[in-house]
């Protein structure tokens, strides 16, 4: 087990001022995934222990700011993979003859989940996988299928519904914008396509009620009637002979999708997509998001303040670890990262971790690789052998020790920011971690120069869940939950350490690089 003395941790913390000065120069030079160290195909990837966490701070905050919805995040990952030489495998196509040892591939589902993997150059069917799984969905407020609302006192309002625990008190009086995906039909070819949209200025706001009215704003508000965002003004009823209030004419033909949406919003979205015929907008999945950019803060810029940290933090770090992973000539495993949708609502949809996305992707990959290997026979036996030789790191954010609500902290089990990932333990099996998997991840940390912490909730607290138990149960792989600490989980704005994205990359890369060695150290 990786242990460090208080003196070691204090010395590490004291280096933060020096590191923060290094952040300034890193901020100016790190602007895109392709510019990060280790992604140049002409250079040998650096070892995990040589990763500089400060190099990843600015790229991570840029990622959060520029990809506010799950659809934008998935598109970001897809573009970065293509730029790094990965090949897309369409699910509708046959994969026969398309996978080879040394190849790098990815597959998406619903535009909101993605699995990427690199096959070792010395891979043989039946060898295992080093897998990291997380989720990229976040608490949000989605537009209702009919988002037009009756106008009151000149306000144009928007019908929204909470996704998971959104529209809580942290959403009030925030600068909110709108983004997501729009389904558009080409008027000439009649082909239907998905287009992404995001507005770069505040569109909506959920206004609080002034305390003068004697009505509290914390926890007693009706999300259907009192948490309705305002998106504009229309006072035309004051100058109309009609007393019933303004009734803006809908856009699009009667019965069309756009006819059920606020006309001004339809015009705005159409203009962003260069759509002139409103009837060609077949549908959309739009949501509100906090527009304030992710930023560093604190006296030494030791914090990151941002929206959507849960769980684009661990997912982004795991994804970067795959792009930075070493792939030596003698590597015989598959390195894989799976990023899912719908974790915050139970993972039960096809793009969620309870679906068949991960198992079927691995099965199809092994089938294709076995078909091109003389003497290999694909079937349940080969798949069983593959899963038995594999390991899964369930990667989700966890709770950092709180500075004010100290009674929620559990001594020895409440991780700190800017130290390292936390191995998450739960006595009631809400997490996958056990003594074997803990020992494995601590050995990974030893080899990677990383510091592992522990997280466990108090007996009088409620545990959350992750994708780990469901994936481990479905595949039978050994697994552990390990995530990056944060404050203010499920707030519209949360906090993590400015070094934590890079510390996550360091550990996850170490796992991908060293799993094969660590597995061989265990007695079968």
C-alpha positions as CSV (number, residue, x, y, z in Angstrom):
1,X,0.0,0.0,0.0
2,X,1.3,3.5,-0.9
3,X,1.7,5.5,2.3
4,X,3.2,9.0,2.7
5,X,4.1,10.8,5.9
6,X,2.5,14.2,6.9
7,X,5.9,15.7,6.3
8,X,5.9,14.4,2.7
9,X,2.5,15.9,2.0
10,X,3.4,19.2,3.6
11,X,6.5,19.5,1.4
12,X,4.4,18.6,-1.6
13,X,1.9,21.3,-0.8
14,X,4.6,23.9,-0.3
15,X,5.7,23.4,-3.9
16,X,2.3,24.7,-5.1
17,X,3.5,28.4,-5.3
18,X,6.3,27.3,-7.6
19,X,3.9,25.2,-9.6
20,X,1.4,28.0,-9.9
21,X,4.0,30.2,-11.6
22,X,4.7,27.4,-14.0
23,X,0.9,27.4,-14.8
24,X,1.2,30.8,-16.3
25,X,3.5,29.7,-19.0
26,X,1.7,26.5,-19.5
27,X,-1.6,28.4,-20.0
28,X,-0.1,30.3,-22.9
29,X,1.1,27.2,-24.7
30,X,-1.4,24.4,-24.1
31,X,-4.4,25.2,-26.1
32,X,-5.5,22.0,-27.7
33,X,-5.2,18.2,-27.1
34,X,-2.8,17.8,-30.0
35,X,-0.4,20.3,-28.3
36,X,0.0,18.3,-25.1
37,X,3.1,16.4,-24.2
38,X,3.1,12.8,-25.3
39,X,0.8,13.2,-28.3
40,X,3.5,13.8,-30.9
41,X,3.8,10.5,-32.8
42,X,7.4,11.3,-33.5
43,X,8.4,11.3,-29.8
44,X,8.4,8.6,-27.3
45,X,5.6,9.0,-24.7
46,X,6.8,10.1,-21.3
47,X,6.6,7.8,-18.3
48,X,3.7,8.3,-15.9
49,X,6.0,9.3,-13.1
50,X,7.4,12.1,-15.3
51,X,3.9,13.6,-16.0
52,X,3.7,17.3,-14.9
53,X,0.2,17.8,-13.5
54,X,0.3,21.6,-14.0
55,X,0.5,21.0,-17.8
56,X,-3.1,19.7,-17.8
57,X,-4.8,22.5,-15.9
58,X,-5.5,24.9,-18.7
59,X,-6.4,22.3,-21.2
60,X,-9.0,20.9,-18.8
61,X,-10.6,24.2,-18.0
62,X,-10.8,25.0,-21.7
63,X,-12.4,21.6,-22.3
64,X,-15.1,22.4,-19.6
65,X,-15.8,25.8,-21.0
66,X,-15.9,24.8,-24.7
67,X,-17.9,21.6,-24.3
68,X,-20.9,22.4,-22.1
69,X,-23.2,19.5,-23.1
70,X,-22.6,15.8,-23.3
71,X,-23.0,15.9,-27.1
72,X,-20.2,18.5,-27.3
73,X,-18.0,16.5,-25.0
74,X,-18.4,13.4,-27.0
75,X,-17.7,15.3,-30.3
76,X,-14.5,16.7,-28.6
77,X,-13.3,13.2,-27.7
78,X,-14.1,11.9,-31.1
79,X,-12.2,14.7,-32.9
80,X,-9.2,14.2,-30.6
81,X,-9.1,10.5,-31.2
82,X,-9.2,11.0,-35.0
83,X,-6.4,13.5,-34.7
84,X,-4.4,11.0,-32.7
85,X,-4.7,8.3,-35.4
86,X,-7.7,6.3,-34.0
87,X,-10.1,4.7,-36.5
88,X,-13.8,4.9,-35.9
89,X,-15.7,1.6,-36.0
90,X,-19.4,2.2,-36.9
91,X,-21.7,-0.1,-34.9
92,X,-23.8,-0.8,-38.0
93,X,-20.8,-2.1,-40.0
94,X,-19.1,-5.5,-39.8
95,X,-15.8,-5.4,-37.9
96,X,-14.5,-8.5,-39.5
97,X,-10.9,-8.1,-40.8
98,X,-10.8,-4.5,-39.5
99,X,-8.9,-4.9,-36.2
100,X,-5.2,-5.8,-35.9
101,X,-2.7,-5.8,-33.1
102,X,-1.2,-2.4,-32.8
103,X,-4.4,-0.7,-34.0
104,X,-6.3,2.1,-32.3
105,X,-10.1,2.3,-32.5
106,X,-13.2,3.9,-31.1
107,X,-17.0,3.5,-31.3
108,X,-19.8,5.9,-30.2
109,X,-23.4,5.3,-29.2
110,X,-26.2,7.9,-29.3
111,X,-23.6,10.7,-29.7
112,X,-23.3,10.7,-25.9
113,X,-21.2,7.7,-25.1
114,X,-17.8,6.7,-26.4
115,X,-15.4,3.8,-26.1
116,X,-11.8,4.0,-27.3
117,X,-9.2,1.3,-27.2
118,X,-5.6,0.5,-28.3
119,X,-4.7,-3.1,-29.1
120,X,-1.2,-4.1,-28.0
121,X,1.2,-4.9,-30.7
122,X,1.8,-8.4,-29.2
123,X,-1.8,-9.0,-28.4
124,X,-3.1,-12.6,-28.6
125,X,-6.8,-13.6,-28.3
126,X,-7.6,-14.4,-24.7
127,X,-5.3,-11.7,-23.3
128,X,-6.9,-9.2,-21.0
129,X,-7.8,-5.5,-21.0
130,X,-6.8,-2.6,-18.8
131,X,-10.1,-0.6,-18.6
132,X,-11.1,2.7,-17.2
133,X,-14.8,3.6,-17.2
134,X,-16.6,6.8,-16.2
135,X,-19.5,9.0,-17.2
136,X,-19.7,12.3,-19.0
137,X,-23.3,13.3,-18.3
138,X,-23.9,16.0,-15.7
139,X,-26.8,17.5,-13.8
140,X,-28.7,19.8,-16.1
141,X,-32.1,21.2,-17.0
142,X,-33.5,20.1,-20.4
143,X,-36.1,21.8,-22.5
144,X,-39.5,20.0,-22.4
145,X,-40.9,18.6,-25.7
146,X,-43.2,21.6,-25.7
147,X,-41.1,24.3,-24.2
148,X,-43.5,27.3,-24.9
149,X,-44.9,28.7,-21.7
150,X,-47.8,31.2,-21.2
151,X,-46.5,34.7,-20.8
152,X,-46.9,36.6,-17.5
153,X,-46.3,40.4,-17.1
154,X,-44.3,40.6,-20.3
155,X,-41.8,37.7,-19.5
156,X,-41.1,35.1,-22.1
157,X,-40.4,31.9,-20.2
158,X,-39.1,28.4,-21.0
159,X,-40.5,25.0,-20.1
160,X,-37.7,22.9,-18.6
161,X,-37.3,19.7,-16.7
162,X,-34.5,18.7,-14.3
163,X,-32.1,16.0,-15.3
164,X,-31.1,14.1,-12.1
165,X,-30.9,16.6,-9.2
166,X,-30.6,19.8,-11.3
167,X,-32.6,23.0,-10.7
168,X,-31.6,23.0,-7.1
169,X,-30.9,26.2,-5.2
170,X,-27.5,26.6,-6.8
171,X,-29.2,27.2,-10.2
172,X,-31.0,30.4,-9.1
173,X,-29.7,33.8,-10.4
174,X,-27.1,32.2,-12.6
175,X,-26.1,33.2,-16.2
176,X,-27.5,30.3,-18.2
177,X,-27.2,29.6,-21.8
178,X,-28.6,26.9,-24.1
179,X,-26.9,24.1,-26.1
180,X,-27.3,20.6,-27.3
181,X,-28.2,18.8,-30.5
182,X,-30.7,19.6,-33.2
183,X,-32.2,17.2,-35.7
184,X,-32.4,18.8,-39.1
185,X,-33.8,17.4,-42.4
186,X,-32.2,18.4,-45.7
187,X,-35.1,19.9,-47.8
188,X,-33.6,18.6,-51.0
189,X,-32.3,15.1,-50.1
190,X,-34.8,14.5,-47.2
191,X,-31.8,13.1,-45.3
192,X,-31.8,13.7,-41.6
193,X,-28.7,14.7,-39.7
194,X,-27.6,15.9,-36.2
195,X,-26.1,19.4,-35.7
196,X,-24.7,20.7,-32.5
197,X,-25.4,24.2,-31.2
198,X,-24.4,26.3,-28.2
199,X,-25.1,29.9,-27.6
200,X,-22.2,31.9,-26.2
201,X,-24.1,34.5,-24.2
202,X,-26.5,34.2,-21.3
203,X,-30.0,33.4,-22.6
204,X,-31.9,32.3,-19.5
205,X,-32.1,33.1,-15.8
206,X,-34.1,31.7,-12.9
207,X,-34.8,34.7,-10.7
208,X,-35.0,34.4,-6.9
209,X,-37.6,36.2,-4.8
210,X,-36.3,39.1,-2.8
211,X,-36.2,38.3,1.0
212,X,-38.5,41.3,1.6
213,X,-41.4,39.0,0.7
214,X,-40.7,36.7,3.7
215,X,-40.5,33.5,1.6
216,X,-37.4,31.5,2.0
217,X,-35.5,30.4,-1.1
218,X,-33.7,27.4,0.3
219,X,-35.3,24.0,-0.4
220,X,-39.0,24.9,-0.3
221,X,-39.5,26.0,-3.9
222,X,-41.7,24.3,-6.5
223,X,-39.5,23.3,-9.5
224,X,-42.5,23.3,-11.9
225,X,-43.9,26.7,-11.1
226,X,-41.2,28.7,-9.3
227,X,-38.1,27.6,-11.0
228,X,-39.1,28.7,-14.5
229,X,-36.4,30.5,-16.4
230,X,-37.0,33.9,-18.2
231,X,-35.5,34.2,-21.7
232,X,-36.9,37.5,-22.9
233,X,-39.5,40.2,-22.8
234,X,-42.6,40.9,-24.9
235,X,-44.7,43.9,-23.7
236,X,-46.8,44.1,-26.9
237,X,-49.9,43.4,-24.9
238,X,-49.7,46.8,-23.3
239,X,-50.2,48.4,-26.8
240,X,-52.8,45.9,-28.1
241,X,-56.5,46.1,-28.0
242,X,-56.6,42.5,-26.9
243,X,-56.6,42.2,-23.1
244,X,-55.8,38.5,-23.0
245,X,-52.0,39.1,-23.4
246,X,-49.7,38.6,-26.4
247,X,-49.8,35.4,-28.4
248,X,-46.8,35.3,-30.6
249,X,-47.4,33.4,-33.9
250,X,-45.7,30.0,-33.9
251,X,-43.1,29.3,-36.5
252,X,-43.4,26.4,-38.8
253,X,-46.5,24.6,-40.1
254,X,-49.3,23.6,-37.9
255,X,-48.4,20.4,-36.0
256,X,-44.6,20.8,-36.7
257,X,-42.1,20.6,-33.9
258,X,-41.1,24.3,-34.1
259,X,-44.7,25.4,-33.8
260,X,-44.6,24.1,-30.2
261,X,-41.4,26.1,-29.2
262,X,-40.9,29.8,-28.4
263,X,-40.7,31.6,-31.7
264,X,-37.8,33.8,-30.7
265,X,-35.8,30.7,-29.6
266,X,-36.6,28.9,-32.8
267,X,-35.4,31.9,-34.8
268,X,-32.2,32.1,-32.8
269,X,-31.4,28.4,-33.0
270,X,-32.1,28.4,-36.8
271,X,-29.9,31.3,-37.3
272,X,-27.0,29.6,-35.5
273,X,-27.3,26.6,-37.8
274,X,-28.0,28.6,-41.0
275,X,-31.4,27.0,-41.3
276,X,-34.0,29.1,-43.2
277,X,-36.9,26.7,-43.3
278,X,-38.1,26.2,-39.8
279,X,-40.0,23.1,-40.8
280,X,-36.7,21.3,-41.4
281,X,-36.0,21.4,-37.7
282,X,-37.5,18.0,-36.8
283,X,-36.6,18.0,-33.1
284,X,-34.0,18.9,-30.6
285,X,-32.4,18.0,-27.3
286,X,-31.4,21.3,-25.8
287,X,-30.4,22.1,-22.2
288,X,-29.4,24.9,-20.0
289,X,-25.8,25.3,-18.8
290,X,-23.9,27.6,-16.6
291,X,-22.1,30.0,-19.0
292,X,-19.4,31.2,-16.6
293,X,-16.0,29.8,-17.8
294,X,-14.1,27.3,-15.8
295,X,-11.2,29.2,-14.0
296,X,-8.4,28.7,-11.6
297,X,-8.6,30.5,-8.2
298,X,-7.1,30.8,-4.8
299,X,-4.0,32.6,-3.6
300,X,-1.7,30.4,-5.5
301,X,-4.2,29.4,-8.2
302,X,-4.5,26.1,-6.4
303,X,-8.2,25.6,-7.2
304,X,-10.4,25.1,-10.2
305,X,-13.9,26.6,-10.0
306,X,-16.2,25.3,-12.7
307,X,-19.5,23.8,-13.7
308,X,-19.9,20.1,-14.8
309,X,-16.9,18.9,-12.9
310,X,-18.9,15.7,-12.0
311,X,-17.8,13.8,-13.9
312,X,-16.0,15.3,-16.8
313,X,-13.0,15.6,-14.5
314,X,-12.2,11.9,-14.2
315,X,-13.5,11.1,-17.7
316,X,-11.2,13.8,-19.3
317,X,-8.2,12.6,-17.2
318,X,-8.8,9.0,-18.2
319,X,-9.2,10.0,-21.9
320,X,-5.9,11.9,-21.8
321,X,-4.3,9.0,-20.1
322,X,-5.2,6.8,-23.0
323,X,-3.9,9.3,-25.5
324,X,-0.6,9.4,-23.5
325,X,-0.4,5.7,-22.8
326,X,2.8,3.9,-23.7
327,X,2.4,1.1,-26.3
328,X,5.7,-0.8,-26.4
329,X,6.4,-3.6,-28.9
330,X,5.8,-6.3,-26.3
331,X,2.4,-5.0,-25.1
332,X,0.0,-7.9,-25.1
333,X,-3.2,-6.3,-23.7
334,X,-5.9,-3.9,-24.8
335,X,-6.0,-0.5,-23.2
336,X,-9.6,0.8,-23.1
337,X,-11.5,3.9,-21.8
338,X,-15.3,3.9,-21.8
339,X,-17.2,7.1,-21.1
340,X,-21.0,6.6,-20.6
341,X,-24.1,8.7,-20.5
342,X,-27.0,8.5,-18.0
343,X,-25.0,7.6,-14.9
344,X,-26.7,10.4,-12.9
345,X,-30.1,8.8,-13.6
346,X,-29.3,5.1,-13.1
347,X,-27.4,4.1,-16.3
348,X,-30.4,2.1,-17.6
349,X,-30.6,3.4,-21.2
350,X,-28.6,1.9,-24.0
351,X,-25.9,4.5,-23.8
352,X,-25.6,3.9,-20.1
353,X,-23.3,1.5,-18.3
354,X,-26.1,-0.9,-17.6
355,X,-26.6,-1.3,-21.3
356,X,-24.6,-3.7,-23.5
357,X,-22.2,-1.0,-24.9
358,X,-19.0,-2.2,-23.2
359,X,-19.6,-6.0,-23.3
360,X,-20.6,-6.0,-27.0
361,X,-17.7,-3.7,-27.9
362,X,-15.2,-6.0,-26.3
363,X,-16.9,-9.1,-27.7
364,X,-16.8,-7.7,-31.2
365,X,-13.2,-6.6,-30.9
366,X,-12.1,-10.0,-29.6
367,X,-14.1,-11.7,-32.3
368,X,-12.4,-9.7,-35.1
369,X,-8.9,-10.1,-33.6
370,X,-9.5,-13.9,-33.1
371,X,-10.6,-14.3,-36.7
372,X,-7.3,-13.1,-38.0
373,X,-5.3,-15.3,-35.6
374,X,-4.5,-18.8,-36.7
375,X,-5.7,-21.4,-34.1
376,X,-7.9,-19.0,-32.2
377,X,-11.5,-19.9,-31.8
378,X,-14.0,-17.2,-30.7
379,X,-16.6,-18.2,-28.2
380,X,-17.7,-18.1,-24.6
381,X,-14.5,-19.7,-23.5
382,X,-12.3,-17.1,-25.1
383,X,-14.4,-14.3,-23.8
384,X,-14.4,-15.8,-20.3
385,X,-10.6,-16.0,-20.5
386,X,-10.4,-12.3,-21.6
387,X,-12.6,-11.0,-18.8
388,X,-10.7,-13.1,-16.2
389,X,-7.4,-11.5,-17.3
390,X,-8.8,-8.0,-17.2
391,X,-9.2,-5.2,-14.7
392,X,-11.5,-2.2,-14.5
393,X,-10.9,1.1,-12.8
394,X,-14.3,2.7,-12.1
395,X,-13.4,6.4,-12.4
396,X,-15.8,8.9,-10.8
397,X,-15.4,12.0,-8.7
398,X,-15.5,11.6,-4.9
399,X,-16.0,13.9,-2.0
400,X,-13.0,15.9,-0.7
401,X,-12.6,16.7,3.0
402,X,-14.8,19.7,3.6
403,X,-13.4,22.8,5.4
404,X,-16.6,23.9,7.0
405,X,-18.8,20.9,7.5
406,X,-16.0,18.9,9.3
407,X,-18.5,16.6,10.9
408,X,-19.0,14.9,7.5
409,X,-15.3,14.0,7.2
410,X,-14.1,10.6,8.3
411,X,-10.6,10.7,9.8
412,X,-8.1,8.8,7.5
413,X,-10.8,8.5,4.8
414,X,-11.4,12.0,3.5
415,X,-9.1,12.9,0.6
416,X,-7.5,16.3,0.1
417,X,-7.2,18.3,-3.1
418,X,-4.0,18.4,-5.1
419,X,-2.6,15.2,-3.6
420,X,-3.9,12.3,-5.8
421,X,-6.8,10.1,-6.7
422,X,-8.8,8.4,-3.9
423,X,-9.6,4.7,-3.8
424,X,-13.2,4.6,-2.8
425,X,-14.4,1.9,-0.3
426,X,-17.9,1.0,0.8
427,X,-18.8,-1.7,3.2
428,X,-22.2,-2.2,1.6
429,X,-20.8,-2.8,-1.9
430,X,-21.9,0.5,-3.4
431,X,-18.3,0.5,-4.7
432,X,-16.3,-2.4,-6.3
433,X,-13.2,-1.9,-4.2
434,X,-11.9,-4.8,-2.1
435,X,-8.5,-5.8,-0.6
436,X,-7.2,-7.3,-3.9
437,X,-8.1,-4.4,-6.1
438,X,-6.8,-1.9,-3.5
439,X,-3.5,-3.7,-3.5
440,X,-3.4,-3.7,-7.3
441,X,-4.0,0.1,-7.5
442,X,-1.5,0.9,-4.8
443,X,1.1,-1.1,-6.7
444,X,0.2,0.9,-9.8
445,X,0.8,4.1,-7.8
446,X,4.2,2.8,-6.7
447,X,5.2,2.2,-10.3
448,X,3.8,5.6,-11.4
449,X,5.1,7.9,-8.8
450,X,1.5,8.7,-7.8
451,X,0.0,9.2,-4.3
452,X,-3.2,7.2,-3.5
453,X,-5.7,8.4,-0.9
454,X,-8.7,6.7,0.6
455,X,-12.3,7.7,0.7
456,X,-15.1,6.2,2.8
457,X,-18.2,7.7,4.1
458,X,-19.2,7.9,7.7
459,X,-21.7,5.3,9.0
460,X,-24.3,8.0,9.4
461,X,-24.0,9.2,5.8
462,X,-25.5,8.0,2.5
463,X,-23.2,6.6,-0.2
464,X,-23.5,7.4,-3.8
465,X,-23.0,5.0,-6.7
466,X,-20.8,4.6,-9.7
467,X,-20.7,2.5,-12.9
468,X,-18.3,0.1,-11.3
469,X,-20.6,-2.4,-9.7
470,X,-22.8,-2.8,-12.7
471,X,-19.9,-3.3,-15.1
472,X,-18.0,-5.6,-12.8
473,X,-21.1,-7.7,-12.3
474,X,-21.9,-7.9,-16.0
475,X,-18.4,-8.9,-17.1
476,X,-16.9,-10.6,-14.0
477,X,-13.7,-8.5,-14.1
478,X,-11.8,-7.5,-11.1
479,X,-12.4,-3.9,-10.3
480,X,-11.9,-0.9,-8.0
481,X,-13.4,2.5,-7.7
482,X,-10.9,5.3,-7.8
483,X,-11.8,9.0,-8.4
484,X,-10.6,12.5,-8.1
485,X,-11.8,14.5,-5.1
486,X,-14.0,17.6,-5.4
487,X,-16.0,20.0,-3.2
488,X,-19.7,20.9,-3.8
489,X,-20.7,17.9,-5.8
490,X,-24.0,18.4,-7.7
491,X,-23.8,22.2,-7.4
492,X,-23.9,24.1,-10.6
493,X,-20.4,25.3,-9.7
494,X,-17.9,23.0,-8.0
495,X,-14.3,23.0,-6.9
496,X,-11.3,20.7,-7.4
497,X,-7.6,21.2,-7.2
498,X,-5.8,22.8,-10.1
499,X,-3.3,19.9,-10.1
500,X,-6.0,17.3,-9.8
501,X,-6.7,16.8,-13.6
502,X,-3.0,16.2,-14.2
503,X,-2.7,14.0,-11.1
504,X,-5.6,12.0,-12.6
505,X,-3.8,11.7,-15.9
506,X,-0.7,10.5,-14.1
507,X,-2.4,7.7,-12.2
508,X,-4.7,6.5,-15.0
509,X,-1.8,6.5,-17.4
510,X,0.2,4.5,-14.9
511,X,-2.6,2.0,-14.7
512,X,-2.8,1.6,-18.5
513,X,1.0,1.4,-18.8
514,X,1.6,-1.0,-15.9
515,X,-1.4,-3.2,-15.6
516,X,0.2,-6.0,-17.6
517,X,3.2,-6.0,-15.3
518,X,1.1,-5.8,-12.1
519,X,-1.1,-8.7,-13.3
520,X,1.9,-10.9,-13.8
521,X,3.1,-10.3,-10.3
522,X,0.0,-12.0,-8.8
523,X,-0.1,-15.7,-8.2
524,X,-2.8,-17.2,-10.4
